[in-house]
Amino acid sequence: MKELLTTIAAGLVEDPTAVNVTVDEPNEEGITVYHLHVAENDMGRVIGKEGRIAKAIRTVMRAAAVRKEQKVAVEID
């Protein structure tokens, strides 16, 4: 899952070396939170107009998590 998020984000940004993903342990509800960190000037590319790209990234991650019987959340920092 971490590799999937890294690959998606690296394809969107100008500086793919600045893409960093950290993972929190599952909370009491079983949700694993992935924190996506990108360069400051690439933040707009990852979020997109009105958050459309961020929403699409979250949708893809949730779909992949369902296949692995997991619950995930993506936070863009």
mmCIF file of the N, C-alpha and C atoms, coordinates in Angstrom:
data_MODEL
# 
_entry.id   MODEL 
# 
loop_
_atom_site.group_PDB 
_atom_site.id 
_atom_site.type_symbol 
_atom_site.label_atom_id 
_atom_site.label_alt_id 
_atom_site.label_comp_id 
_atom_site.label_asym_id 
_atom_site.label_entity_id 
_atom_site.label_seq_id 
_atom_site.pdbx_PDB_ins_code 
_atom_site.Cartn_x 
_atom_site.Cartn_y 
_atom_site.Cartn_z 
_atom_site.occupancy 
_atom_site.B_iso_or_equiv 
_atom_site.pdbx_formal_charge 
_atom_site.auth_seq_id 
_atom_site.auth_comp_id 
_atom_site.auth_asym_id 
_atom_site.auth_atom_id 
_atom_site.pdbx_PDB_model_num 
ATOM 1   N N  . MET A 1 1  ? 0.825   -1.191 0.000   1.00 0.00 ? 1  MET A N  1 
ATOM 2   C CA . MET A 1 1  ? 0.000   0.000  0.000   1.00 0.00 ? 1  MET A CA 1 
ATOM 3   C C  . MET A 1 1  ? 0.876   1.264  0.000   1.00 0.00 ? 1  MET A C  1 
ATOM 4   N N  . LYS A 1 2  ? 1.929   1.231  0.788   1.00 0.00 ? 2  LYS A N  1 
ATOM 5   C CA . LYS A 1 2  ? 2.820   2.386  0.854   1.00 0.00 ? 2  LYS A CA 1 
ATOM 6   C C  . LYS A 1 2  ? 3.461   2.631  -0.515  1.00 0.00 ? 2  LYS A C  1 
ATOM 7   N N  . GLU A 1 3  ? 3.850   1.553  -1.194  1.00 0.00 ? 3  GLU A N  1 
ATOM 8   C CA . GLU A 1 3  ? 4.474   1.673  -2.503  1.00 0.00 ? 3  GLU A CA 1 
ATOM 9   C C  . GLU A 1 3  ? 3.485   2.236  -3.531  1.00 0.00 ? 3  GLU A C  1 
ATOM 10  N N  . LEU A 1 4  ? 2.231   1.825  -3.438  1.00 0.00 ? 4  LEU A N  1 
ATOM 11  C CA . LEU A 1 4  ? 1.202   2.330  -4.347  1.00 0.00 ? 4  LEU A CA 1 
ATOM 12  C C  . LEU A 1 4  ? 1.049   3.842  -4.197  1.00 0.00 ? 4  LEU A C  1 
ATOM 13  N N  . LEU A 1 5  ? 0.945   4.311  -2.964  1.00 0.00 ? 5  LEU A N  1 
ATOM 14  C CA . LEU A 1 5  ? 0.795   5.745  -2.718  1.00 0.00 ? 5  LEU A CA 1 
ATOM 15  C C  . LEU A 1 5  ? 2.025   6.512  -3.185  1.00 0.00 ? 5  LEU A C  1 
ATOM 16  N N  . THR A 1 6  ? 3.206   5.976  -2.952  1.00 0.00 ? 6  THR A N  1 
ATOM 17  C CA . THR A 1 6  ? 4.443   6.624  -3.384  1.00 0.00 ? 6  THR A CA 1 
ATOM 18  C C  . THR A 1 6  ? 4.496   6.727  -4.904  1.00 0.00 ? 6  THR A C  1 
ATOM 19  N N  . THR A 1 7  ? 4.111   5.662  -5.595  1.00 0.00 ? 7  THR A N  1 
ATOM 20  C CA . THR A 1 7  ? 4.130   5.649  -7.058  1.00 0.00 ? 7  THR A CA 1 
ATOM 21  C C  . THR A 1 7  ? 3.142   6.656  -7.632  1.00 0.00 ? 7  THR A C  1 
ATOM 22  N N  . ILE A 1 8  ? 1.946   6.708  -7.077  1.00 0.00 ? 8  ILE A N  1 
ATOM 23  C CA . ILE A 1 8  ? 0.938   7.660  -7.548  1.00 0.00 ? 8  ILE A CA 1 
ATOM 24  C C  . ILE A 1 8  ? 1.438   9.089  -7.378  1.00 0.00 ? 8  ILE A C  1 
ATOM 25  N N  . ALA A 1 9  ? 1.938   9.405  -6.193  1.00 0.00 ? 9  ALA A N  1 
ATOM 26  C CA . ALA A 1 9  ? 2.384   10.770 -5.899  1.00 0.00 ? 9  ALA A CA 1 
ATOM 27  C C  . ALA A 1 9  ? 3.604   11.147 -6.735  1.00 0.00 ? 9  ALA A C  1 
ATOM 28  N N  . ALA A 1 10 ? 4.530   10.219 -6.926  1.00 0.00 ? 10 ALA A N  1 
ATOM 29  C CA . ALA A 1 10 ? 5.745   10.518 -7.696  1.00 0.00 ? 10 ALA A CA 1 
ATOM 30  C C  . ALA A 1 10 ? 5.408   10.849 -9.147  1.00 0.00 ? 10 ALA A C  1 
ATOM 31  N N  . GLY A 1 11 ? 4.344   10.266 -9.660  1.00 0.00 ? 11 GLY A N  1 
ATOM 32  C CA . GLY A 1 11 ? 3.935   10.558 -11.020 1.00 0.00 ? 11 GLY A CA 1 
ATOM 33  C C  . GLY A 1 11 ? 3.287   11.921 -11.184 1.00 0.00 ? 11 GLY A C  1 
ATOM 34  N N  . LEU A 1 12 ? 2.862   12.520 -10.105 1.00 0.00 ? 12 LEU A N  1 
ATOM 35  C CA . LEU A 1 12 ? 2.170   13.802 -10.165 1.00 0.00 ? 12 LEU A CA 1 
ATOM 36  C C  . LEU A 1 12 ? 3.074   15.014 -9.952  1.00 0.00 ? 12 LEU A C  1 
ATOM 37  N N  . VAL A 1 13 ? 4.161   14.837 -9.223  1.00 0.00 ? 13 VAL A N  1 
ATOM 38  C CA . VAL A 1 13 ? 4.961   15.978 -8.782  1.00 0.00 ? 13 VAL A CA 1 
ATOM 39  C C  . VAL A 1 13 ? 6.157   16.230 -9.688  1.00 0.00 ? 13 VAL A C  1 
ATOM 40  N N  . GLU A 1 14 ? 6.734   17.432 -9.567  1.00 0.00 ? 14 GLU A N  1 
ATOM 41  C CA . GLU A 1 14 ? 7.939   17.778 -10.316 1.00 0.00 ? 14 GLU A CA 1 
ATOM 42  C C  . GLU A 1 14 ? 9.185   17.212 -9.667  1.00 0.00 ? 14 GLU A C  1 
ATOM 43  N N  . ASP A 1 15 ? 9.171   17.057 -8.343  1.00 0.00 ? 15 ASP A N  1 
ATOM 44  C CA . ASP A 1 15 ? 10.332  16.558 -7.603  1.00 0.00 ? 15 ASP A CA 1 
ATOM 45  C C  . ASP A 1 15 ? 9.975   15.230 -6.923  1.00 0.00 ? 15 ASP A C  1 
ATOM 46  N N  . PRO A 1 16 ? 10.059  14.104 -7.654  1.00 0.00 ? 16 PRO A N  1 
ATOM 47  C CA . PRO A 1 16 ? 9.663   12.818 -7.060  1.00 0.00 ? 16 PRO A CA 1 
ATOM 48  C C  . PRO A 1 16 ? 10.571  12.359 -5.924  1.00 0.00 ? 16 PRO A C  1 
ATOM 49  N N  . THR A 1 17 ? 11.774  12.931 -5.807  1.00 0.00 ? 17 THR A N  1 
ATOM 50  C CA . THR A 1 17 ? 12.658  12.531 -4.714  1.00 0.00 ? 17 THR A CA 1 
ATOM 51  C C  . THR A 1 17 ? 12.170  13.076 -3.375  1.00 0.00 ? 17 THR A C  1 
ATOM 52  N N  . ALA A 1 18 ? 11.310  14.096 -3.405  1.00 0.00 ? 18 ALA A N  1 
ATOM 53  C CA . ALA A 1 18 ? 10.803  14.693 -2.171  1.00 0.00 ? 18 ALA A CA 1 
ATOM 54  C C  . ALA A 1 18 ? 9.568   13.977 -1.644  1.00 0.00 ? 18 ALA A C  1 
ATOM 55  N N  . VAL A 1 19 ? 9.054   12.997 -2.386  1.00 0.00 ? 19 VAL A N  1 
ATOM 56  C CA . VAL A 1 19 ? 7.863   12.264 -1.950  1.00 0.00 ? 19 VAL A CA 1 
ATOM 57  C C  . VAL A 1 19 ? 8.250   11.319 -0.813  1.00 0.00 ? 19 VAL A C  1 
ATOM 58  N N  . ASN A 1 20 ? 7.516   11.422 0.300   1.00 0.00 ? 20 ASN A N  1 
ATOM 59  C CA . ASN A 1 20 ? 7.775   10.586 1.458   1.00 0.00 ? 20 ASN A CA 1 
ATOM 60  C C  . ASN A 1 20 ? 6.431   10.153 2.041   1.00 0.00 ? 20 ASN A C  1 
ATOM 61  N N  . VAL A 1 21 ? 6.322   8.878  2.366   1.00 0.00 ? 21 VAL A N  1 
ATOM 62  C CA . VAL A 1 21 ? 5.091   8.347  2.945   1.00 0.00 ? 21 VAL A CA 1 
ATOM 63  C C  . VAL A 1 21 ? 5.421   7.713  4.282   1.00 0.00 ? 21 VAL A C  1 
ATOM 64  N N  . THR A 1 22 ? 4.697   8.128  5.319   1.00 0.00 ? 22 THR A N  1 
ATOM 65  C CA . THR A 1 22 ? 4.826   7.499  6.630   1.00 0.00 ? 22 THR A CA 1 
ATOM 66  C C  . THR A 1 22 ? 3.509   6.812  6.963   1.00 0.00 ? 22 THR A C  1 
ATOM 67  N N  . VAL A 1 23 ? 3.603   5.740  7.734   1.00 0.00 ? 23 VAL A N  1 
ATOM 68  C CA . VAL A 1 23 ? 2.430   4.937  8.041   1.00 0.00 ? 23 VAL A CA 1 
ATOM 69  C C  . VAL A 1 23 ? 2.263   4.851  9.552   1.00 0.00 ? 23 VAL A C  1 
ATOM 70  N N  . ASP A 1 24 ? 1.044   5.127  10.025  1.00 0.00 ? 24 ASP A N  1 
ATOM 71  C CA . ASP A 1 24 ? 0.720   4.965  11.443  1.00 0.00 ? 24 ASP A CA 1 
ATOM 72  C C  . ASP A 1 24 ? 0.206   3.554  11.671  1.00 0.00 ? 24 ASP A C  1 
ATOM 73  N N  . GLU A 1 25 ? 0.348   3.090  12.886  1.00 0.00 ? 25 GLU A N  1 
ATOM 74  C CA . GLU A 1 25 ? -0.217  1.799  13.256  1.00 0.00 ? 25 GLU A CA 1 
ATOM 75  C C  . GLU A 1 25 ? -1.741  1.893  13.205  1.00 0.00 ? 25 GLU A C  1 
ATOM 76  N N  . PRO A 1 26 ? -2.425  0.786  12.917  1.00 0.00 ? 26 PRO A N  1 
ATOM 77  C CA . PRO A 1 26 ? -3.901  0.825  12.909  1.00 0.00 ? 26 PRO A CA 1 
ATOM 78  C C  . PRO A 1 26 ? -4.455  1.277  14.257  1.00 0.00 ? 26 PRO A C  1 
ATOM 79  N N  . ASN A 1 27 ? -5.461  2.145  14.211  1.00 0.00 ? 27 ASN A N  1 
ATOM 80  C CA . ASN A 1 27 ? -6.064  2.637  15.449  1.00 0.00 ? 27 ASN A CA 1 
ATOM 81  C C  . ASN A 1 27 ? -7.079  1.624  15.969  1.00 0.00 ? 27 ASN A C  1 
ATOM 82  N N  . GLU A 1 28 ? -7.849  2.008  16.984  1.00 0.00 ? 28 GLU A N  1 
ATOM 83  C CA . GLU A 1 28 ? -8.803  1.084  17.601  1.00 0.00 ? 28 GLU A CA 1 
ATOM 84  C C  . GLU A 1 28 ? -9.914  0.657  16.653  1.00 0.00 ? 28 GLU A C  1 
ATOM 85  N N  . GLU A 1 29 ? -10.152 1.437  15.597  1.00 0.00 ? 29 GLU A N  1 
ATOM 86  C CA . GLU A 1 29 ? -11.165 1.081  14.600  1.00 0.00 ? 29 GLU A CA 1 
ATOM 87  C C  . GLU A 1 29 ? -10.579 0.263  13.458  1.00 0.00 ? 29 GLU A C  1 
ATOM 88  N N  . GLY A 1 30 ? -9.263  0.017  13.493  1.00 0.00 ? 30 GLY A N  1 
ATOM 89  C CA . GLY A 1 30 ? -8.605  -0.765 12.462  1.00 0.00 ? 30 GLY A CA 1 
ATOM 90  C C  . GLY A 1 30 ? -8.211  0.025  11.235  1.00 0.00 ? 30 GLY A C  1 
ATOM 91  N N  . ILE A 1 31 ? -8.205  1.352  11.340  1.00 0.00 ? 31 ILE A N  1 
ATOM 92  C CA . ILE A 1 31 ? -7.876  2.208  10.195  1.00 0.00 ? 31 ILE A CA 1 
ATOM 93  C C  . ILE A 1 31 ? -6.383  2.557  10.245  1.00 0.00 ? 31 ILE A C  1 
ATOM 94  N N  . THR A 1 32 ? -5.689  2.277  9.157   1.00 0.00 ? 32 THR A N  1 
ATOM 95  C CA . THR A 1 32 ? -4.283  2.630  9.016   1.00 0.00 ? 32 THR A CA 1 
ATOM 96  C C  . THR A 1 32 ? -4.201  3.964  8.293   1.00 0.00 ? 32 THR A C  1 
ATOM 97  N N  . VAL A 1 33 ? -3.479  4.917  8.880   1.00 0.00 ? 33 VAL A N  1 
ATOM 98  C CA . VAL A 1 33 ? -3.376  6.252  8.285   1.00 0.00 ? 33 VAL A CA 1 
ATOM 99  C C  . VAL A 1 33 ? -2.024  6.387  7.583   1.00 0.00 ? 33 VAL A C  1 
ATOM 100 N N  . TYR A 1 34 ? -2.095  6.764  6.310   1.00 0.00 ? 34 TYR A N  1 
ATOM 101 C CA . TYR A 1 34 ? -0.897  7.019  5.511   1.00 0.00 ? 34 TYR A CA 1 
ATOM 102 C C  . TYR A 1 34 ? -0.743  8.528  5.382   1.00 0.00 ? 34 TYR A C  1 
ATOM 103 N N  . HIS A 1 35 ? 0.447   9.035  5.722   1.00 0.00 ? 35 HIS A N  1 
ATOM 104 C CA . HIS A 1 35 ? 0.746   10.469 5.624   1.00 0.00 ? 35 HIS A CA 1 
ATOM 105 C C  . HIS A 1 35 ? 1.639   10.689 4.413   1.00 0.00 ? 35 HIS A C  1 
ATOM 106 N N  . LEU A 1 36 ? 1.152   11.468 3.457   1.00 0.00 ? 36 LEU A N  1 
ATOM 107 C CA . LEU A 1 36 ? 1.903   11.772 2.245   1.00 0.00 ? 36 LEU A CA 1 
ATOM 108 C C  . LEU A 1 36 ? 2.554   13.130 2.393   1.00 0.00 ? 36 LEU A C  1 
ATOM 109 N N  . HIS A 1 37 ? 3.875   13.170 2.251   1.00 0.00 ? 37 HIS A N  1 
ATOM 110 C CA . HIS A 1 37 ? 4.638   14.417 2.332   1.00 0.00 ? 37 HIS A CA 1 
ATOM 111 C C  . HIS A 1 37 ? 5.265   14.678 0.965   1.00 0.00 ? 37 HIS A C  1 
ATOM 112 N N  . VAL A 1 38 ? 5.046   15.873 0.438   1.00 0.00 ? 38 VAL A N  1 
ATOM 113 C CA . VAL A 1 38 ? 5.654   16.279 -0.833  1.00 0.00 ? 38 VAL A CA 1 
ATOM 114 C C  . VAL A 1 38 ? 6.308   17.638 -0.647  1.00 0.00 ? 38 VAL A C  1 
ATOM 115 N N  . ALA A 1 39 ? 7.080   18.071 -1.654  1.00 0.00 ? 39 ALA A N  1 
ATOM 116 C CA . ALA A 1 39 ? 7.709   19.390 -1.601  1.00 0.00 ? 39 ALA A CA 1 
ATOM 117 C C  . ALA A 1 39 ? 6.622   20.465 -1.560  1.00 0.00 ? 39 ALA A C  1 
ATOM 118 N N  . GLU A 1 40 ? 6.940   21.574 -0.942  1.00 0.00 ? 40 GLU A N  1 
ATOM 119 C CA . GLU A 1 40 ? 5.962   22.656 -0.756  1.00 0.00 ? 40 GLU A CA 1 
ATOM 120 C C  . GLU A 1 40 ? 5.389   23.145 -2.084  1.00 0.00 ? 40 GLU A C  1 
ATOM 121 N N  . ASN A 1 41 ? 6.248   23.265 -3.106  1.00 0.00 ? 41 ASN A N  1 
ATOM 122 C CA . ASN A 1 41 ? 5.759   23.778 -4.389  1.00 0.00 ? 41 ASN A CA 1 
ATOM 123 C C  . ASN A 1 41 ? 4.987   22.720 -5.193  1.00 0.00 ? 41 ASN A C  1 
ATOM 124 N N  . ASP A 1 42 ? 4.984   21.470 -4.767  1.00 0.00 ? 42 ASP A N  1 
ATOM 125 C CA . ASP A 1 42 ? 4.218   20.411 -5.429  1.00 0.00 ? 42 ASP A CA 1 
ATOM 126 C C  . ASP A 1 42 ? 2.883   20.127 -4.739  1.00 0.00 ? 42 ASP A C  1 
ATOM 127 N N  . MET A 1 43 ? 2.610   20.805 -3.660  1.00 0.00 ? 43 MET A N  1 
ATOM 128 C CA . MET A 1 43 ? 1.393   20.541 -2.894  1.00 0.00 ? 43 MET A CA 1 
ATOM 129 C C  . MET A 1 43 ? 0.135   20.756 -3.751  1.00 0.00 ? 43 MET A C  1 
ATOM 130 N N  . GLY A 1 44 ? 0.127   21.791 -4.558  1.00 0.00 ? 44 GLY A N  1 
ATOM 131 C CA . GLY A 1 44 ? -1.026  22.071 -5.416  1.00 0.00 ? 44 GLY A CA 1 
ATOM 132 C C  . GLY A 1 44 ? -1.265  20.986 -6.450  1.00 0.00 ? 44 GLY A C  1 
ATOM 133 N N  . ARG A 1 45 ? -0.199  20.373 -6.935  1.00 0.00 ? 45 ARG A N  1 
ATOM 134 C CA . ARG A 1 45 ? -0.338  19.304 -7.915  1.00 0.00 ? 45 ARG A CA 1 
ATOM 135 C C  . ARG A 1 45 ? -0.969  18.064 -7.294  1.00 0.00 ? 45 ARG A C  1 
ATOM 136 N N  . VAL A 1 46 ? -0.675  17.803 -6.046  1.00 0.00 ? 46 VAL A N  1 
ATOM 137 C CA . VAL A 1 46 ? -1.209  16.617 -5.377  1.00 0.00 ? 46 VAL A CA 1 
ATOM 138 C C  . VAL A 1 46 ? -2.656  16.836 -4.938  1.00 0.00 ? 46 VAL A C  1 
ATOM 139 N N  . ILE A 1 47 ? -2.983  18.048 -4.540  1.00 0.00 ? 47 ILE A N  1 
ATOM 140 C CA . ILE A 1 47 ? -4.343  18.337 -4.084  1.00 0.00 ? 47 ILE A CA 1 
ATOM 141 C C  . ILE A 1 47 ? -5.276  18.565 -5.272  1.00 0.00 ? 47 ILE A C  1 
ATOM 142 N N  . GLY A 1 48 ? -4.844  19.314 -6.258  1.00 0.00 ? 48 GLY A N  1 
ATOM 143 C CA . GLY A 1 48 ? -5.660  19.556 -7.441  1.00 0.00 ? 48 GLY A CA 1 
ATOM 144 C C  . GLY A 1 48 ? -6.721  20.608 -7.192  1.00 0.00 ? 48 GLY A C  1 
ATOM 145 N N  . LYS A 1 49 ? -7.411  20.983 -8.263  1.00 0.00 ? 49 LYS A N  1 
ATOM 146 C CA . LYS A 1 49 ? -8.469  21.987 -8.146  1.00 0.00 ? 49 LYS A CA 1 
ATOM 147 C C  . LYS A 1 49 ? -9.620  21.421 -7.334  1.00 0.00 ? 49 LYS A C  1 
ATOM 148 N N  . GLU A 1 50 ? -9.995  22.163 -6.329  1.00 0.00 ? 50 GLU A N  1 
ATOM 149 C CA . GLU A 1 50 ? -11.080 21.794 -5.417  1.00 0.00 ? 50 GLU A CA 1 
ATOM 150 C C  . GLU A 1 50 ? -10.864 20.415 -4.784  1.00 0.00 ? 50 GLU A C  1 
ATOM 151 N N  . GLY A 1 51 ? -9.601  19.975 -4.712  1.00 0.00 ? 51 GLY A N  1 
ATOM 152 C CA . GLY A 1 51 ? -9.293  18.710 -4.047  1.00 0.00 ? 51 GLY A CA 1 
ATOM 153 C C  . GLY A 1 51 ? -9.621  17.471 -4.855  1.00 0.00 ? 51 GLY A C  1 
ATOM 154 N N  . ARG A 1 52 ? -9.792  17.626 -6.141  1.00 0.00 ? 52 ARG A N  1 
ATOM 155 C CA . ARG A 1 52 ? -10.205 16.485 -6.970  1.00 0.00 ? 52 ARG A CA 1 
ATOM 156 C C  . ARG A 1 52 ? -9.142  15.398 -7.035  1.00 0.00 ? 52 ARG A C  1 
ATOM 157 N N  . ILE A 1 53 ? -7.880  15.773 -7.189  1.00 0.00 ? 53 ILE A N  1 
ATOM 158 C CA . ILE A 1 53 ? -6.818  14.771 -7.280  1.00 0.00 ? 53 ILE A CA 1 
ATOM 159 C C  . ILE A 1 53 ? -6.639  14.084 -5.937  1.00 0.00 ? 53 ILE A C  1 
ATOM 160 N N  . ALA A 1 54 ? -6.686  14.842 -4.843  1.00 0.00 ? 54 ALA A N  1 
ATOM 161 C CA . ALA A 1 54 ? -6.568  14.246 -3.508  1.00 0.00 ? 54 ALA A CA 1 
ATOM 162 C C  . ALA A 1 54 ? -7.698  13.249 -3.271  1.00 0.00 ? 54 ALA A C  1 
ATOM 163 N N  . LYS A 1 55 ? -8.888  13.606 -3.698  1.00 0.00 ? 55 LYS A N  1 
ATOM 164 C CA . LYS A 1 55 ? -10.030 12.705 -3.534  1.00 0.00 ? 55 LYS A CA 1 
ATOM 165 C C  . LYS A 1 55 ? -9.831  11.437 -4.355  1.00 0.00 ? 55 LYS A C  1 
ATOM 166 N N  . ALA A 1 56 ? -9.302  11.579 -5.566  1.00 0.00 ? 56 ALA A N  1 
ATOM 167 C CA . ALA A 1 56 ? -9.054  10.418 -6.423  1.00 0.00 ? 56 ALA A CA 1 
ATOM 168 C C  . ALA A 1 56 ? -7.989  9.513  -5.819  1.00 0.00 ? 56 ALA A C  1 
ATOM 169 N N  . ILE A 1 57 ? -6.941  10.104 -5.244  1.00 0.00 ? 57 ILE A N  1 
ATOM 170 C CA . ILE A 1 57 ? -5.897  9.310  -4.596  1.00 0.00 ? 57 ILE A CA 1 
ATOM 171 C C  . ILE A 1 57 ? -6.496  8.508  -3.438  1.00 0.00 ? 57 ILE A C  1 
ATOM 172 N N  . ARG A 1 58 ? -7.320  9.158  -2.644  1.00 0.00 ? 58 ARG A N  1 
ATOM 173 C CA . ARG A 1 58 ? -7.957  8.469  -1.513  1.00 0.00 ? 58 ARG A CA 1 
ATOM 174 C C  . ARG A 1 58 ? -8.868  7.335  -1.991  1.00 0.00 ? 58 ARG A C  1 
ATOM 175 N N  . THR A 1 59 ? -9.582  7.559  -3.082  1.00 0.00 ? 59 THR A N  1 
ATOM 176 C CA . THR A 1 59 ? -10.467 6.535  -3.625  1.00 0.00 ? 59 THR A CA 1 
ATOM 177 C C  . THR A 1 59 ? -9.671  5.316  -4.094  1.00 0.00 ? 59 THR A C  1 
ATOM 178 N N  . VAL A 1 60 ? -8.577  5.545  -4.798  1.00 0.00 ? 60 VAL A N  1 
ATOM 179 C CA . VAL A 1 60 ? -7.743  4.441  -5.277  1.00 0.00 ? 60 VAL A CA 1 
ATOM 180 C C  . VAL A 1 60 ? -7.161  3.665  -4.097  1.00 0.00 ? 60 VAL A C  1 
ATOM 181 N N  . MET A 1 61 ? -6.709  4.373  -3.076  1.00 0.00 ? 61 MET A N  1 
ATOM 182 C CA . MET A 1 61 ? -6.132  3.703  -1.904  1.00 0.00 ? 61 MET A CA 1 
ATOM 183 C C  . MET A 1 61 ? -7.188  2.877  -1.170  1.00 0.00 ? 61 MET A C  1 
ATOM 184 N N  . ARG A 1 62 ? -8.395  3.412  -1.033  1.00 0.00 ? 62 ARG A N  1 
ATOM 185 C CA . ARG A 1 62 ? -9.463  2.647  -0.371  1.00 0.00 ? 62 ARG A CA 1 
ATOM 186 C C  . ARG A 1 62 ? -9.827  1.413  -1.176  1.00 0.00 ? 62 ARG A C  1 
ATOM 187 N N  . ALA A 1 63 ? -9.862  1.532  -2.501  1.00 0.00 ? 63 ALA A N  1 
ATOM 188 C CA . ALA A 1 63 ? -10.182 0.389  -3.356  1.00 0.00 ? 63 ALA A CA 1 
ATOM 189 C C  . ALA A 1 63 ? -9.113  -0.695 -3.231  1.00 0.00 ? 63 ALA A C  1 
ATOM 190 N N  . ALA A 1 64 ? -7.855  -0.294 -3.178  1.00 0.00 ? 64 ALA A N  1 
ATOM 191 C CA . ALA A 1 64 ? -6.776  -1.273 -3.014  1.00 0.00 ? 64 ALA A CA 1 
ATOM 192 C C  . ALA A 1 64 ? -6.833  -1.907 -1.623  1.00 0.00 ? 64 ALA A C  1 
ATOM 193 N N  . ALA A 1 65 ? -7.224  -1.141 -0.632  1.00 0.00 ? 65 ALA A N  1 
ATOM 194 C CA . ALA A 1 65 ? -7.298  -1.659 0.740   1.00 0.00 ? 65 ALA A CA 1 
ATOM 195 C C  . ALA A 1 65 ? -8.413  -2.684 0.880   1.00 0.00 ? 65 ALA A C  1 
ATOM 196 N N  . VAL A 1 66 ? -9.518  -2.481 0.191   1.00 0.00 ? 66 VAL A N  1 
ATOM 197 C CA . VAL A 1 66 ? -10.636 -3.424 0.251   1.00 0.00 ? 66 VAL A CA 1 
ATOM 198 C C  . VAL A 1 66 ? -10.186 -4.787 -0.255  1.00 0.00 ? 66 VAL A C  1 
ATOM 199 N N  . ARG A 1 67 ? -9.367  -4.803 -1.289  1.00 0.00 ? 67 ARG A N  1 
ATOM 200 C CA . ARG A 1 67 ? -8.870  -6.065 -1.832  1.00 0.00 ? 67 ARG A CA 1 
ATOM 201 C C  . ARG A 1 67 ? -8.000  -6.801 -0.827  1.00 0.00 ? 67 ARG A C  1 
ATOM 202 N N  . LYS A 1 68 ? -7.342  -6.049 0.072   1.00 0.00 ? 68 LYS A N  1 
ATOM 203 C CA . LYS A 1 68 ? -6.500  -6.658 1.096   1.00 0.00 ? 68 LYS A CA 1 
ATOM 204 C C  . LYS A 1 68 ? -7.206  -6.733 2.447   1.00 0.00 ? 68 LYS A C  1 
ATOM 205 N N  . GLU A 1 69 ? -8.500  -6.439 2.451   1.00 0.00 ? 69 GLU A N  1 
ATOM 206 C CA . GLU A 1 69 ? -9.319  -6.467 3.662   1.00 0.00 ? 69 GLU A CA 1 
ATOM 207 C C  . GLU A 1 69 ? -8.748  -5.564 4.754   1.00 0.00 ? 69 GLU A C  1 
ATOM 208 N N  . GLN A 1 70 ? -8.412  -4.335 4.371   1.00 0.00 ? 70 GLN A N  1 
ATOM 209 C CA . GLN A 1 70 ? -7.902  -3.330 5.291   1.00 0.00 ? 70 GLN A CA 1 
ATOM 210 C C  . GLN A 1 70 ? -8.757  -2.077 5.195   1.00 0.00 ? 70 GLN A C  1 
ATOM 211 N N  . LYS A 1 71 ? -8.568  -1.195 6.160   1.00 0.00 ? 71 LYS A N  1 
ATOM 212 C CA . LYS A 1 71 ? -9.193  0.130  6.128   1.00 0.00 ? 71 LYS A CA 1 
ATOM 213 C C  . LYS A 1 71 ? -8.059  1.144  6.163   1.00 0.00 ? 71 LYS A C  1 
ATOM 214 N N  . VAL A 1 72 ? -8.093  2.112  5.235   1.00 0.00 ? 72 VAL A N  1 
ATOM 215 C CA . VAL A 1 72 ? -7.026  3.105  5.175   1.00 0.00 ? 72 VAL A CA 1 
ATOM 216 C C  . VAL A 1 72 ? -7.593  4.505  5.080   1.00 0.00 ? 72 VAL A C  1 
ATOM 217 N N  . ALA A 1 73 ? -6.759  5.458  5.464   1.00 0.00 ? 73 ALA A N  1 
ATOM 218 C CA . ALA A 1 73 ? -7.045  6.880  5.303   1.00 0.00 ? 73 ALA A CA 1 
ATOM 219 C C  . ALA A 1 73 ? -5.747  7.532  4.815   1.00 0.00 ? 73 ALA A C  1 
ATOM 220 N N  . VAL A 1 74 ? -5.877  8.521  3.966   1.00 0.00 ? 74 VAL A N  1 
ATOM 221 C CA . VAL A 1 74 ? -4.704  9.221  3.433   1.00 0.00 ? 74 VAL A CA 1 
ATOM 222 C C  . VAL A 1 74 ? -4.774  10.678 3.852   1.00 0.00 ? 74 VAL A C  1 
ATOM 223 N N  . GLU A 1 75 ? -3.699  11.142 4.473   1.00 0.00 ? 75 GLU A N  1 
ATOM 224 C CA . GLU A 1 75 ? -3.583  12.549 4.844   1.00 0.00 ? 75 GLU A CA 1 
ATOM 225 C C  . GLU A 1 75 ? -2.419  13.148 4.064   1.00 0.00 ? 75 GLU A C  1 
ATOM 226 N N  . ILE A 1 76 ? -2.651  14.298 3.471   1.00 0.00 ? 76 ILE A N  1 
ATOM 227 C CA . ILE A 1 76 ? -1.622  14.970 2.706   1.00 0.00 ? 76 ILE A CA 1 
ATOM 228 C C  . ILE A 1 76 ? -1.065  16.103 3.552   1.00 0.00 ? 76 ILE A C  1 
ATOM 229 N N  . ASP A 1 77 ? 0.211   15.994 3.893   1.00 0.00 ? 77 ASP A N  1 
ATOM 230 C CA . ASP A 1 77 ? 0.865   16.968 4.770   1.00 0.00 ? 77 ASP A CA 1 
ATOM 231 C C  . ASP A 1 77 ? 1.838   17.812 3.978   1.00 0.00 ? 77 ASP A C  1 
# 
